[in-house]
Amino acid sequence: MQRKASAQWQGDLKAGKGSISTESAVLSKTQYSFSTRFENGVGTNPEELIAAAHAGCFSMALSGQLGGAGMTAESIDTTATVTMEKLDAGWTVTKVHLDVRAKIPGADASAFEAAANRAKTGCPISRLLNTTITMEAKLN
């Protein structure tokens, strides 16, 4: 399986601008720039897209882990927060925090926690990222 996305950039780092598109066309020439990445400009940025990918990947992985433990979630809501800091080597993603809220009728808290931890370490995006990944997972 392969998935594709593309990016185009024009101009210098601070004044330039770019666009990101995905093969599925969910993103189509979506604007990004220095201000959307390092300030609060309108548009997206690579770190936001990584956060979205990680949240989606984790939620699916948790669903799979729960199924393996005999549980089915009514809902799983995950927010991934990607932190980027300027280190001596340059801008670096230094951590990701997963904030998870799951509604699972009749769930055993320890079984849920074990499933969440397996999903955190096992989802493909977690394995892709070379950074510290933390998580807070709660049953509603």
CYANA upper distance limits for C-alpha pairs under 8 A (distance plus 0.5 A):
  3 ARG  CA     23 GLU  CA      7.81
  4 LYS  CA     22 THR  CA      6.71
  4 LYS  CA     23 GLU  CA      5.98
  5 ALA  CA     20 ILE  CA      7.72
  5 ALA  CA     21 SER  CA      6.12
  5 ALA  CA     22 THR  CA      4.64
  5 ALA  CA     23 GLU  CA      6.20
  6 SER  CA     20 ILE  CA      6.22
  6 SER  CA     21 SER  CA      5.81
  6 SER  CA     22 THR  CA      6.80
  7 ALA  CA     18 GLY  CA      7.44
  7 ALA  CA     19 SER  CA      6.10
  7 ALA  CA     20 ILE  CA      4.90
  7 ALA  CA     21 SER  CA      6.88
  8 GLN  CA     18 GLY  CA      5.72
  8 GLN  CA     19 SER  CA      5.86
  8 GLN  CA     20 ILE  CA      7.11
  9 TRP  CA     16 GLY  CA      7.57
  9 TRP  CA     17 LYS  CA      6.27
  9 TRP  CA     18 GLY  CA      4.60
  9 TRP  CA     19 SER  CA      7.21
 10 GLN  CA     16 GLY  CA      5.93
 10 GLN  CA     17 LYS  CA      6.07
 10 GLN  CA     18 GLY  CA      6.56
 11 GLY  CA     15 ALA  CA      7.11
 11 GLY  CA     16 GLY  CA      4.58
 11 GLY  CA     17 LYS  CA      7.15
 12 ASP  CA     16 GLY  CA      5.31
 13 LEU  CA     34 PHE  CA      7.05
 14 LYS  CA     33 SER  CA      8.17
 14 LYS  CA     34 PHE  CA      5.86
 14 LYS  CA     35 SER  CA      8.23
 15 ALA  CA     33 SER  CA      8.43
 15 ALA  CA     34 PHE  CA      7.77
 16 GLY  CA     33 SER  CA      7.07
 16 GLY  CA     34 PHE  CA      7.87
 17 LYS  CA     31 GLN  CA      7.84
 17 LYS  CA     32 TYR  CA      6.68
 17 LYS  CA     33 SER  CA      5.18
 17 LYS  CA     34 PHE  CA      7.86
 18 GLY  CA     31 GLN  CA      6.32
 18 GLY  CA     32 TYR  CA      5.75
 18 GLY  CA     33 SER  CA      6.45
 19 SER  CA     28 SER  CA      8.49
 19 SER  CA     29 LYS  CA      5.23
 19 SER  CA     30 THR  CA      5.46
 19 SER  CA     31 GLN  CA      4.96
 19 SER  CA     32 TYR  CA      6.15
 20 ILE  CA     27 LEU  CA      7.23
 20 ILE  CA     28 SER  CA      7.15
 20 ILE  CA     29 LYS  CA      5.63
 20 ILE  CA     30 THR  CA      5.56
 20 ILE  CA     31 GLN  CA      7.08
 20 ILE  CA     32 TYR  CA      7.81
 21 SER  CA     25 ALA  CA      7.02
 21 SER  CA     26 VAL  CA      8.16
 21 SER  CA     27 LEU  CA      5.29
 21 SER  CA     28 SER  CA      4.93
 21 SER  CA     29 LYS  CA      5.58
 21 SER  CA     30 THR  CA      6.85
 22 THR  CA     26 VAL  CA      6.76
 22 THR  CA     27 LEU  CA      5.76
 22 THR  CA     28 SER  CA      6.98
 30 THR  CA     43 GLY  CA      7.56
 30 THR  CA     44 THR  CA      7.73
 31 GLN  CA     43 GLY  CA      5.77
 31 GLN  CA     44 THR  CA      6.99
 32 TYR  CA     36 THR  CA      6.30
 32 TYR  CA     37 ARG  CA      7.82
 32 TYR  CA     42 VAL  CA      8.41
 32 TYR  CA     43 GLY  CA      5.77
 32 TYR  CA     44 THR  CA      5.74
 32 TYR  CA     45 ASN  CA      6.14
 33 SER  CA     37 ARG  CA      6.79
 33 SER  CA     41 GLY  CA      8.42
 33 SER  CA     43 GLY  CA      8.16
 33 SER  CA     45 ASN  CA      7.90
 34 PHE  CA     38 PHE  CA      6.36
 34 PHE  CA     39 GLU  CA      7.79
 35 SER  CA     39 GLU  CA      5.12
 35 SER  CA     40 ASN  CA      6.54
 35 SER  CA     41 GLY  CA      5.26
 35 SER  CA     42 VAL  CA      8.32
 36 THR  CA     40 ASN  CA      5.99
 36 THR  CA     41 GLY  CA      4.72
 36 THR  CA     42 VAL  CA      6.39
 36 THR  CA     43 GLY  CA      6.18
 36 THR  CA     44 THR  CA      6.43
 36 THR  CA     45 ASN  CA      6.51
 37 ARG  CA     41 GLY  CA      8.12
 37 ARG  CA     44 THR  CA      7.80
 37 ARG  CA     45 ASN  CA      5.70
 37 ARG  CA     46 PRO  CA      8.07
 37 ARG  CA     47 GLU  CA      8.23
 44 THR  CA     48 GLU  CA      6.97
 44 THR  CA     49 LEU  CA      7.89
 45 ASN  CA     49 LEU  CA      6.93
 46 PRO  CA     50 ILE  CA      6.71
 47 GLU  CA     51 ALA  CA      6.68
 47 GLU  CA     82 VAL  CA      6.91
 47 GLU  CA     84 MET  CA      8.49
 48 GLU  CA     52 ALA  CA      6.74
 48 GLU  CA     82 VAL  CA      7.83
 49 LEU  CA     53 ALA  CA      6.60
 50 ILE  CA     54 HIS  CA      6.50
 50 ILE  CA     82 VAL  CA      8.09
 51 ALA  CA     55 ALA  CA      6.59
 51 ALA  CA     79 THR  CA      8.28
 51 ALA  CA     80 ALA  CA      5.54
 51 ALA  CA     81 THR  CA      6.55
 51 ALA  CA     82 VAL  CA      6.33
 51 ALA  CA     96 VAL  CA      8.39
 52 ALA  CA     56 GLY  CA      6.66
 52 ALA  CA     79 THR  CA      8.46
 52 ALA  CA     80 ALA  CA      7.38
 53 ALA  CA     57 CYS  CA      6.45
 53 ALA  CA    125 ILE  CA      7.66
 54 HIS  CA     58 PHE  CA      6.38
 54 HIS  CA     80 ALA  CA      6.95
 54 HIS  CA    125 ILE  CA      6.05
 54 HIS  CA    126 SER  CA      7.43
 55 ALA  CA     59 SER  CA      6.62
 55 ALA  CA     78 THR  CA      5.91
 55 ALA  CA     79 THR  CA      6.24
 55 ALA  CA     80 ALA  CA      5.73
 55 ALA  CA     98 LEU  CA      7.74
 56 GLY  CA     60 MET  CA      6.88
 56 GLY  CA     78 THR  CA      8.03
 57 CYS  CA     61 ALA  CA      6.65
 57 CYS  CA    123 CYS  CA      6.66
 57 CYS  CA    124 PRO  CA      7.59
 57 CYS  CA    125 ILE  CA      6.98
 58 PHE  CA     62 LEU  CA      6.47
 58 PHE  CA     78 THR  CA      8.18
 58 PHE  CA    119 ALA  CA      6.65
 58 PHE  CA    120 LYS  CA      6.92
 58 PHE  CA    123 CYS  CA      6.21
 58 PHE  CA    125 ILE  CA      8.26
 58 PHE  CA    126 SER  CA      8.35
 59 SER  CA     63 SER  CA      6.75
 59 SER  CA     76 ILE  CA      6.78
 59 SER  CA     77 ASP  CA      7.72
 59 SER  CA     78 THR  CA      6.90
 60 MET  CA     64 GLY  CA      6.84
 61 ALA  CA     65 GLN  CA      6.68
 61 ALA  CA    119 ALA  CA      5.62
 61 ALA  CA    120 LYS  CA      8.47
 61 ALA  CA    122 GLY  CA      7.91
 61 ALA  CA    123 CYS  CA      6.13
 62 LEU  CA     66 LEU  CA      6.47
 62 LEU  CA    115 ALA  CA      6.95
 62 LEU  CA    116 ALA  CA      6.30
 62 LEU  CA    118 ARG  CA      8.31
 62 LEU  CA    119 ALA  CA      5.50
 62 LEU  CA    120 LYS  CA      8.39
 63 SER  CA     67 GLY  CA      6.66
 63 SER  CA     72 THR  CA      7.61
 63 SER  CA     73 ALA  CA      7.33
 63 SER  CA     76 ILE  CA      8.39
 64 GLY  CA     68 GLY  CA      6.81
 65 GLN  CA     69 ALA  CA      6.91
 65 GLN  CA    115 ALA  CA      5.75
 65 GLN  CA    116 ALA  CA      7.98
 65 GLN  CA    118 ARG  CA      7.62
 65 GLN  CA    119 ALA  CA      6.98
 66 LEU  CA     70 GLY  CA      6.79
 66 LEU  CA     71 MET  CA      5.43
 66 LEU  CA     72 THR  CA      6.65
 66 LEU  CA     73 ALA  CA      7.94
 66 LEU  CA    112 PHE  CA      7.59
 66 LEU  CA    115 ALA  CA      6.39
 67 GLY  CA     71 MET  CA      5.62
 67 GLY  CA     72 THR  CA      6.32
 69 ALA  CA    111 ALA  CA      7.81
 69 ALA  CA    115 ALA  CA      8.00
 71 MET  CA    104 ILE  CA      7.78
 71 MET  CA    107 ALA  CA      7.35
 72 THR  CA    104 ILE  CA      6.89
 73 ALA  CA    102 ALA  CA      7.17
 73 ALA  CA    103 LYS  CA      6.30
 73 ALA  CA    104 ILE  CA      4.98
 73 ALA  CA    105 PRO  CA      7.88
 74 GLU  CA    102 ALA  CA      8.06
 74 GLU  CA    103 LYS  CA      5.89
 74 GLU  CA    104 ILE  CA      6.02
 74 GLU  CA    105 PRO  CA      7.82
 75 SER  CA    102 ALA  CA      6.08
 75 SER  CA    103 LYS  CA      5.69
 75 SER  CA    104 ILE  CA      7.66
 76 ILE  CA    100 VAL  CA      7.53
 76 ILE  CA    101 ARG  CA      6.34
 76 ILE  CA    102 ALA  CA      4.85
 76 ILE  CA    103 LYS  CA      7.03
 77 ASP  CA    100 VAL  CA      6.21
 77 ASP  CA    101 ARG  CA      5.67
 77 ASP  CA    102 ALA  CA      6.74
 78 THR  CA     98 LEU  CA      7.03
 78 THR  CA     99 ASP  CA      6.04
 78 THR  CA    100 VAL  CA      4.97
 78 THR  CA    101 ARG  CA      6.98
 79 THR  CA     98 LEU  CA      6.25
 79 THR  CA     99 ASP  CA      5.62
 79 THR  CA    100 VAL  CA      7.09
 80 ALA  CA     96 VAL  CA      7.01
 80 ALA  CA     97 HIS  CA      6.10
 80 ALA  CA     98 LEU  CA      5.06
 80 ALA  CA     99 ASP  CA      6.87
 81 THR  CA     96 VAL  CA      5.95
 81 THR  CA     97 HIS  CA      5.62
 81 THR  CA     98 LEU  CA      7.03
 82 VAL  CA     93 VAL  CA      7.41
 82 VAL  CA     94 THR  CA      8.42
 82 VAL  CA     95 LYS  CA      6.58
 82 VAL  CA     96 VAL  CA      5.02
 82 VAL  CA     97 HIS  CA      7.20
 83 THR  CA     93 VAL  CA      6.23
 83 THR  CA     94 THR  CA      6.36
 83 THR  CA     95 LYS  CA      5.85
 83 THR  CA     96 VAL  CA      6.63
 84 MET  CA     91 TRP  CA      7.02
 84 MET  CA     92 THR  CA      5.85
 84 MET  CA     93 VAL  CA      4.71
 84 MET  CA     94 THR  CA      6.17
 84 MET  CA     95 LYS  CA      7.85
 85 GLU  CA     91 TRP  CA      6.06
 85 GLU  CA     92 THR  CA      5.99
 85 GLU  CA     93 VAL  CA      6.95
 85 GLU  CA     94 THR  CA      6.99
 86 LYS  CA     90 GLY  CA      5.83
 86 LYS  CA     91 TRP  CA      4.75
 86 LYS  CA     92 THR  CA      6.67
 87 LEU  CA     91 TRP  CA      6.48
 87 LEU  CA     92 THR  CA      7.14
 93 VAL  CA    131 THR  CA      7.46
 94 THR  CA    131 THR  CA      6.10
 94 THR  CA    132 THR  CA      7.17
 95 LYS  CA    131 THR  CA      5.81
 95 LYS  CA    132 THR  CA      5.26
 95 LYS  CA    133 ILE  CA      6.12
 95 LYS  CA    134 THR  CA      8.11
 96 VAL  CA    131 THR  CA      7.82
 96 VAL  CA    132 THR  CA      6.96
 96 VAL  CA    133 ILE  CA      5.25
 96 VAL  CA    134 THR  CA      6.78
 97 HIS  CA    133 ILE  CA      6.24
 97 HIS  CA    134 THR  CA      5.20
 97 HIS  CA    135 MET  CA      5.79
 97 HIS  CA    136 GLU  CA      8.31
 98 LEU  CA    133 ILE  CA      7.99
 98 LEU  CA    134 THR  CA      6.68
 98 LEU  CA    135 MET  CA      4.90
 98 LEU  CA    136 GLU  CA      6.80
 98 LEU  CA    137 ALA  CA      8.35
 99 ASP  CA    135 MET  CA      6.29
 99 ASP  CA    136 GLU  CA      5.56
 99 ASP  CA    137 ALA  CA      6.63
100 VAL  CA    135 MET  CA      7.88
100 VAL  CA    136 GLU  CA      6.54
100 VAL  CA    137 ALA  CA      4.99
100 VAL  CA    138 LYS  CA      6.73
101 ARG  CA    137 ALA  CA      6.41
101 ARG  CA    138 LYS  CA      5.55
101 ARG  CA    139 LEU  CA      6.34
101 ARG  CA    140 ASN  CA      7.05
102 ALA  CA    137 ALA  CA      8.13
102 ALA  CA    138 LYS  CA      6.83
102 ALA  CA    139 LEU  CA      5.45
102 ALA  CA    140 ASN  CA      6.50
103 LYS  CA    139 LEU  CA      6.20
103 LYS  CA    140 ASN  CA      5.58
104 ILE  CA    139 LEU  CA      7.53
104 ILE  CA    140 ASN  CA      8.10
107 ALA  CA    111 ALA  CA      8.08
107 ALA  CA    112 PHE  CA      7.32
108 ASP  CA    112 PHE  CA      6.63
109 ALA  CA    113 GLU  CA      6.64
109 ALA  CA    139 LEU  CA      7.95
110 SER  CA    114 ALA  CA      6.68
111 ALA  CA    115 ALA  CA      6.66
112 PHE  CA    116 ALA  CA      6.58
113 GLU  CA    117 ASN  CA      6.69
113 GLU  CA    137 ALA  CA      7.72
114 ALA  CA    118 ARG  CA      6.74
115 ALA  CA    119 ALA  CA      6.67
116 ALA  CA    120 LYS  CA      6.59
116 ALA  CA    137 ALA  CA      7.59
117 ASN  CA    121 THR  CA      6.88
118 ARG  CA    122 GLY  CA      6.21
119 ALA  CA    123 CYS  CA      6.03
120 LYS  CA    126 SER  CA      6.96
120 LYS  CA    133 ILE  CA      8.42
120 LYS  CA    135 MET  CA      8.29
121 THR  CA    126 SER  CA      6.51
121 THR  CA    127 ARG  CA      7.18
122 GLY  CA    126 SER  CA      7.20
122 GLY  CA    127 ARG  CA      7.11
123 CYS  CA    127 ARG  CA      6.95
124 PRO  CA    128 LEU  CA      6.61
125 ILE  CA    129 LEU  CA      6.82
126 SER  CA    133 ILE  CA      7.97
